[in-house]
Amino acid sequence: ISLSTASASAADDLPDGAFRITPGELVWKPGRVPGHEIAPIVGDSTKPGPYVEQVKFPPNSISQPHSHPESRMYTILSGTWYVGYGDTFDPATLLSN
């Protein structure tokens, strides 16, 4: 699957299996954590298999220690996200990403 944010005029040039989605086409819904919003793009994060989604975290939100059974990759589009590692929340060990 190829994902592109090309302009609408370039949409006709996309290869088979590719699609484009603009920021205005994202459908935001409440996330699993209060205050978070999620816009699914490809796949389903509640089922096995790859997926892509955009997530909005409110300012100063805190994610308590937890883990995920699958590999995850993140891209920060704006702001600062502090990430800690381990089983307990310790603000002194946060890393800025």
C-alpha positions in Angstrom: 0.0 0.0 0.0 1.3 3.4 -0.9 0.1 6.5 0.9 0.4 9.9 -0.7 -0.7 13.4 0.3 -0.4 14.6 -3.3 -2.6 17.4 -4.6 -6.0 16.4 -6.2 -4.6 17.2 -9.7 -2.0 14.5 -9.3 -4.5 11.8 -8.1 -4.9 10.4 -11.6 -1.2 9.6 -11.7 -1.3 7.2 -8.7 -0.3 3.6 -9.3 -2.8 0.8 -8.8 -3.4 0.1 -5.1 -2.3 3.6 -4.1 -4.6 6.3 -2.7 -4.4 9.8 -1.5 -5.9 11.4 1.6 -5.7 15.0 2.4 -5.9 16.4 6.0 -9.4 17.6 5.3 -10.5 14.0 4.5 -9.3 12.6 7.8 -12.2 11.4 10.0 -11.3 12.1 13.7 -13.0 10.2 16.5 -12.4 9.9 20.2 -9.4 7.8 21.1 -9.3 5.1 23.8 -7.7 7.6 26.2 -9.8 10.6 27.2 -8.8 13.7 25.3 -7.0 11.8 22.5 -8.4 11.8 19.0 -7.7 9.1 16.3 -8.1 9.3 12.5 -7.7 5.8 11.0 -6.1 5.8 7.6 -5.3 2.1 6.7 -6.2 -1.1 8.5 -7.7 -1.5 11.9 -5.7 -1.0 15.1 -8.1 -3.3 17.0 -7.3 -6.3 14.8 -4.0 -8.2 14.0 -2.1 -6.8 11.0 -0.6 -3.5 9.9 -2.4 -0.2 10.3 -1.8 3.5 10.0 -3.5 6.2 12.0 -3.0 9.7 13.1 -3.4 10.5 16.8 -3.8 13.9 18.5 -2.6 14.1 22.1 -3.8 17.1 24.1 -1.1 19.3 25.6 0.4 18.0 28.8 -1.2 14.6 28.5 0.4 11.6 30.3 0.4 8.1 29.1 0.9 5.7 32.0 3.4 2.8 31.6 2.0 0.2 29.3 3.2 -2.0 26.4 1.9 -3.1 23.0 2.2 -6.6 21.5 3.2 -5.3 18.1 6.0 -3.1 16.8 5.1 0.6 16.6 6.6 3.6 14.8 5.8 7.2 15.4 6.2 10.5 13.6 5.7 13.7 15.6 4.1 16.3 13.3 4.1 19.1 15.8 4.8 19.7 19.5 7.0 17.7 21.8 6.4 14.1 23.0 8.2 12.9 26.0 8.6 9.1 26.2 9.7 7.1 29.2 10.6 3.4 29.3 10.1 0.9 32.0 7.3 -0.4 34.3 6.8 2.7 36.5 6.2 6.3 35.7 9.3 8.4 36.5 9.3 12.0 35.0 13.1 12.1 35.6 13.7 9.5 32.9 11.6 11.0 30.1 13.2 11.5 26.7 12.2 14.3 24.4 11.3 13.2 20.9 
